[in-house]
Amino acid sequence: MYPVQHSTPRLSLRELTVDDVDGVLAIYGDPEATRYLSFEPRTREQVEALVRGAIAASGTEPRTEYALAVVSQETSDLIGFARLAMDPHQQRAATLGFALRPDAWGQGLGVETVRALLAVAFGRLDLHRVWAARSPANTVSEKTLLRAGFVEEGRIRQHVFVHDAWRDSVTYGIVEAEWRATL
């Protein structure tokens, strides 16, 4: 499916463009924004490659990755990065990830972003299940996922090597029927 466009009262999800490098760098290059993510802050060159890769992936068939800009309806600024990646090990399933600029934190935009991604996943991509993982230290992400309707499913021990150490991941899942019950 191309292009992806989904709007909520305060934000919209859209395909990335080459003009989004600085906006994504403001998130993925920021030590605070990436503190709990599965990678360390990225360089401009790494973000440029990520955006180019997302643009190229958007035209593949079948499409297996949806890397999207999260844009403020009020300012039209890119305030986040959202991703659905088809899970090759499960039928009609994807992993979900997102990150917002620190100045967008604390306003409920994380929950709104996750719900928008779920609307794309279940409403447009006809998926059955979406799962996500977070750092055990990221309690804000825990609250965000639970408020969006996810259920905690478990822990993957020593799942991610980041900041020179192995880190566990706490996993969450939601199925289509659970998502529809939240509408």
C-alpha positions as CSV (number, residue, x, y, z in Angstrom):
1,M,0.0,0.0,0.0
2,Y,1.4,3.3,-1.1
3,P,1.1,6.0,-0.1
4,V,0.2,5.7,3.6
5,Q,-1.7,8.7,4.9
6,H,-3.6,8.6,8.2
7,S,-4.7,11.6,10.3
8,T,-5.9,12.0,13.9
9,P,-7.0,15.2,15.6
10,R,-3.5,16.3,16.4
11,L,-1.1,14.5,14.0
12,S,-0.8,12.7,10.8
13,L,1.2,9.8,9.5
14,R,2.7,10.1,6.1
15,E,5.4,8.7,3.9
16,L,9.0,10.0,4.5
17,T,10.6,12.3,1.9
18,V,14.2,13.4,1.4
19,D,13.2,16.7,3.1
20,D,12.6,14.8,6.4
21,V,16.3,14.1,7.2
22,D,16.7,17.0,9.6
23,G,13.4,16.1,11.3
24,V,14.4,12.5,11.8
25,L,17.9,13.6,12.9
26,A,16.3,15.7,15.6
27,I,15.0,12.5,17.1
28,Y,17.4,9.7,16.1
29,G,20.5,12.0,16.7
30,D,19.3,13.1,20.1
31,P,20.8,11.2,23.1
32,E,17.7,11.9,25.2
33,A,15.3,10.7,22.5
34,T,17.2,7.5,21.9
35,R,18.1,6.8,25.6
36,Y,15.8,3.7,25.7
37,L,15.8,2.7,22.0
38,S,17.7,-0.3,20.6
39,F,20.5,1.9,19.1
40,E,22.7,4.7,20.1
41,P,22.2,8.2,18.6
42,R,22.7,8.2,14.8
43,T,24.8,10.5,12.7
44,R,23.4,12.6,9.9
45,E,24.8,10.2,7.3
46,Q,23.1,7.2,9.1
47,V,19.8,9.1,9.1
48,E,20.1,10.0,5.5
49,A,20.6,6.3,4.7
50,L,17.7,5.4,6.8
51,V,15.4,7.9,5.1
52,R,16.6,6.8,1.6
53,G,16.0,3.1,2.6
54,A,12.5,3.9,3.8
55,I,11.7,5.7,0.6
56,A,13.0,2.8,-1.5
57,A,11.1,0.2,0.7
58,S,7.9,2.1,0.2
59,G,7.8,1.1,-3.4
60,T,8.5,-2.6,-2.9
61,E,5.8,-5.2,-3.6
62,P,4.9,-6.8,-1.3
63,R,5.7,-4.0,1.0
64,T,7.2,-5.3,4.3
65,E,8.1,-2.1,6.0
66,Y,6.2,1.1,6.7
67,A,8.6,3.8,8.0
68,L,6.5,7.0,8.4
69,A,6.8,10.6,9.5
70,V,4.6,11.7,12.4
71,V,3.6,15.3,11.7
72,S,1.9,17.8,13.9
73,Q,-1.4,19.0,12.4
74,E,-0.9,22.4,14.1
75,T,2.6,23.2,12.9
76,S,3.2,20.8,10.0
77,D,6.5,19.9,11.7
78,L,7.9,16.3,11.8
79,I,7.7,15.5,15.5
80,G,8.2,11.7,15.3
81,F,9.1,8.6,13.5
82,A,6.8,5.6,13.4
83,R,7.3,2.1,12.0
84,L,5.4,-1.1,11.2
85,A,7.5,-4.0,10.0
86,M,5.9,-7.2,8.8
87,D,6.9,-10.1,10.9
88,P,8.1,-12.9,8.6
89,H,7.7,-15.5,11.4
90,Q,3.9,-14.8,12.0
91,Q,0.9,-14.7,9.7
92,R,-0.6,-11.2,9.2
93,A,1.6,-9.7,11.9
94,A,3.9,-6.8,12.4
95,T,6.2,-5.2,14.9
96,L,5.5,-1.6,15.9
97,G,8.0,1.1,16.9
98,F,7.9,4.8,17.4
99,A,9.9,7.7,18.8
100,L,9.0,11.4,19.3
101,R,11.0,14.5,19.7
102,P,11.6,15.3,23.4
103,D,9.7,18.6,23.1
104,A,6.6,16.6,22.0
105,W,6.7,14.3,25.1
106,G,4.1,14.5,27.9
107,Q,1.2,15.6,25.7
108,G,-0.4,12.2,24.9
109,L,1.1,12.2,21.4
110,G,2.7,8.8,21.9
111,V,-0.6,7.2,22.5
112,E,-2.1,9.0,19.6
113,T,0.8,7.9,17.4
114,V,0.5,4.2,18.4
115,R,-3.3,4.3,17.9
116,A,-2.8,5.8,14.4
117,L,-0.3,3.0,13.6
118,L,-2.8,0.4,14.8
119,A,-5.5,2.0,12.6
120,V,-3.2,1.5,9.6
121,A,-2.2,-2.0,10.7
122,F,-5.7,-3.3,11.3
123,G,-7.8,-1.0,9.3
124,R,-5.8,-0.8,6.1
125,L,-3.3,-3.6,6.1
126,D,-5.7,-6.3,7.4
127,L,-3.2,-7.5,10.0
128,H,-4.3,-9.8,12.8
129,R,-1.6,-9.1,15.4
130,V,0.9,-6.3,16.2
131,W,3.6,-6.5,18.8
132,A,6.1,-4.1,20.3
133,A,9.1,-4.2,22.7
134,R,10.5,-1.7,25.1
135,S,13.4,-1.2,27.4
136,P,12.5,-2.3,30.9
137,A,13.7,1.2,32.1
138,N,11.3,3.0,29.7
139,T,8.2,3.2,32.0
140,V,6.7,5.9,29.8
141,S,6.6,3.6,26.8
142,E,5.0,1.0,29.1
143,K,2.1,3.4,29.9
144,T,1.8,4.4,26.3
145,L,1.4,0.9,25.0
146,L,-1.0,-0.1,27.7
147,R,-3.2,3.0,27.2
148,A,-3.2,2.2,23.4
149,G,-4.7,-1.3,24.2
150,F,-1.6,-3.5,24.2
151,V,-1.2,-6.4,26.7
152,E,2.2,-7.2,28.3
153,E,3.3,-10.6,27.0
154,G,6.7,-11.2,28.5
155,R,10.4,-10.5,28.5
156,I,13.1,-11.4,26.0
157,R,16.3,-11.7,28.1
158,Q,19.5,-10.0,26.8
159,H,17.7,-9.1,23.6
160,V,19.5,-6.0,22.5
161,F,23.2,-4.9,22.7
162,V,23.2,-1.2,23.2
163,H,25.4,1.2,25.2
164,D,28.0,-1.5,25.4
165,A,25.8,-3.9,27.3
166,W,23.1,-6.5,26.7
167,R,19.6,-5.3,27.6
168,D,16.3,-7.2,28.1
169,S,13.1,-6.2,26.2
170,V,9.6,-6.3,27.6
171,T,7.1,-7.4,24.9
172,Y,3.5,-6.4,24.3
173,G,0.9,-7.5,21.8
174,I,-2.5,-6.6,20.5
175,V,-4.8,-8.5,18.2
176,E,-7.4,-7.0,15.8
177,A,-10.4,-7.9,18.0
178,E,-8.8,-6.2,21.0
179,W,-8.1,-3.1,18.9
180,R,-11.7,-3.0,17.6
181,A,-13.0,-3.1,21.2
182,T,-11.1,0.2,21.9
183,L,-12.8,2.1,19.1
